[in-house]
Amino acid sequence: MSTFPTQSRISIVIVDSTRITSELLEQAFSKHPQFSILGCVKNLDELTRLLSQKQPDIVLIQCSDKKDQPQAITVLDKVSAMCPSARSIVLSSNLTKEHVVAFFRAQARGVLAADHTDFATLCKCVTCVHKGQVWANSEQLGYLIESLSSLKSLRIVDSKGDAILSTREEEVLHLLAEGLTNREMAASLNLSEHTIKNHLFHIFDKLGVSSRTEAILYAMSRRMVSR
């Protein structure tokens, strides 16, 4: 049987306070040569020690019940601080709107409902997130749009507090956060669709994203503020 070179494998760290699910996941992933498990940890201290030695591609965070939700946010923050290149996925048994928004705001790149996700779907999610894509279903994306669209004006600033986008680009991003199509944005701003596409291109370029969903997630992770 052919094997994948080590460097081509997607390296994964599993975070699970119970260890039960992590052992099952580790066994399942081990049957697929495109994945490599770097370790399974139970808590933040174990994760910190592991991340100080290894740089995983994916951190898979398992939430078994509601009490694990705050811990998951802490784990997401730790991964972001210690290993910015890693992409985090949350597999949760309890996914309310508030939880979904909180996970993505803490820079999760994928969120899955544990009770409705089979292993094949999880593998697809891991592969897509590793490629730089965002994994969110239409309902979850709706939650993100709703959480941003309530603001009258949105502004993204750099570390010095200076605006990253122009005023017109902020207007376009605000309409994007409301879920409008290019045609609807063009009509709202009295612009052509071609101009809207150009604005979106510049927005994506300035934010370092490649899709509408990623732009919305960027807005959430950077805590866009109202003016």
N, C-alpha and C positions, 0 to 999 in steps of 0.2 A: 504494500500500500504506500502511495506517495505521501511525503510529508512536506509541510511548509517550512521554509527557512525561519529560524528563530526571529530574525529581525522583521519578518513580514507579519508575524502574529500580532493580534490585538491583545495587549497586556491589560489584565483586569485585577482590580482589588475589590473584594466584597466586604461591605460593612454590614454586620447583622448582630444585634445584641444577644440573640438567642443561640446563634451558631447552627441551629437546626436547619434553617433554610440555606445557609451558606454552604453547608456540607453537601446538600442535595444539588445546589447550583454548581459547586466545584466539580462534582462527579459528572454532571451533565455537560459542562463546558469542556472537561477533559477528553470527551469523546469526539470533539471537533478540533482538528489540528490548527485551524486558523485563530484559535483563542489560547491564551496562556494566563493562568491564574498566578499572580505574584504573591497573593496572601489573602487570608480571611481574618478580619479583626472584629472584636466585640465592642470596643469603645474608643473614645477620642485619644486616649494615651497610646493605645496600641497603633492606631492610625498614624499618629504623629511620629512614632518611632519608625514605622514602615516607610512613610513618605520621606523621612530624612535619609533613607538608604536607597529607595527605589522610586522611579518616576513612571507610574502607570499611564496607559492611554485612557483607560476608563475606570472610574470609581462607581461601583454599583451599590447603592444604599438601600437596604431593605428595611421598611417600616412595618412592623407586625401589628401595631395598634396605635391608638391616639397618643399614648405617652411617649412614643418614639418620634413624634413630629418635631418637637423642639430640638431633640438631639440631631435629627436629620439636617436642620438648618445650621446647627453648629458645625456639623461635619462638612456641609457645603462651603461654609465660610473658611474652614481649615484647609480644604483642598484648594480653594481659590488662592489662599495666601501662600501655601507651601509648594503647590504644584500647578501653576497657572496653565500649563499646557494640557493638563488632564481634563477630561470632560466627564461630568457627573450625570448619573441617571438615578432617579428615585423610583423604586418599586414599592408602592404603598397599598395597604389594605383599606385605608380610609382616605378618600380623596374628595374633600369638600372644595368649594370654590376658593375659600380662604387658603387652604393648604396648597392648592395648585398655584395660586398667585404667589404665595410665599416661597415655594420651591423655585419657581422660575426667577423670582426676584433675587434669590440667593445664588443665581447663576447655574441652576440645573439646566442641562441641555436636553433632557428627556424625562418625561413623567409617565409612568404606567400604573394602571390599576392591577394590583396583584391578583385579585380574584377573577379577573377577566383576561389574563395574559398567559398564553401558553409559551413553552420554551422557544418554539420556532419564531414567534413574534418578538420575544426578548432578544434573540440572536440578531434578528433583522434590525431592531432598535439599536443595539450595540454597534453594529456595522455602520448604520447610517450616521449615528452620532459621531463615531470615530472619523467619518469622512467630512465632518464639519456641519452636518445638517442638524436641524432641530426636530425632535420627536414630540409632537403634540397633536391630539385629535381636534376635531372642529369645536367640540364643546369646551375643551381647555383653552383653545385660542380665543373663543368667545369670552371666557373669563378674563383673559389678559386684556383684550380690547376694552371690555367694560371697566376694568380697573383704571385705564388710562383716559378713556373718553370723557370722564366726569370733569376733568380739568379744562378750564376755558382756554388756557394757553399753555404750551409746553416748551420747556427750554432745557437744553443739555449744555452743561458747562464743563470746561477742563479743570485741571487742578488749581489754576489761578482764578477761576470763577468767570473766565471769558467764554462767551457763546461759541460753540463749535459750528453751529449752522447759521445760515442767514435767516432773516425774518421770514422770507418766502418759503425757505426750506422747512422752517419750524411749522409754518401753516400747513404745508403738504404732509409733514409727519403727523401733525395733529389729526388731519383727516384720515390718514392711513390708520392711525390708532382707533379711529371710529369705525373702521371696517369698510370704508368707501373704495370703490373700484377706481381705476384711472379715469374712466369716463365721468364718473360722478364727481371726482376731485376737480377735473377740468371744468365742469359746469359750475361747481361751487365757487371756483376762483376766477371764472371767466377767462380760462386759458385753454390752449389746445392740448390734446392728449399727448402730442409729441413733446410739448414743453413740460408736461407732468412727468413723462418718462425721463427727460433730462434731469429734472429736479431729483427724482428718485435715484438716478445713477449717481449724482453728486452726494446725496444723502448716504447711500450705501458706501460710497468710497470714503467719505469723511468718518463714518462710524466703523468702517472695517467689517461690514457685513455683506451678505450676498443675497438676501431674500427679505420679503416683507415681514415674515414671521421673526427673523433674526433682528430686524430693526425694532420691532415691538419689544422683543426680549431685551435688547440693548437698552431701550428706554427704561424698562423696569429695573434692570440691574444697576443702572446709573442713577436711579431715583430722580427721574425727571421732575422738575419743580415748576409750579405755576408762577406766572408774572402778574 
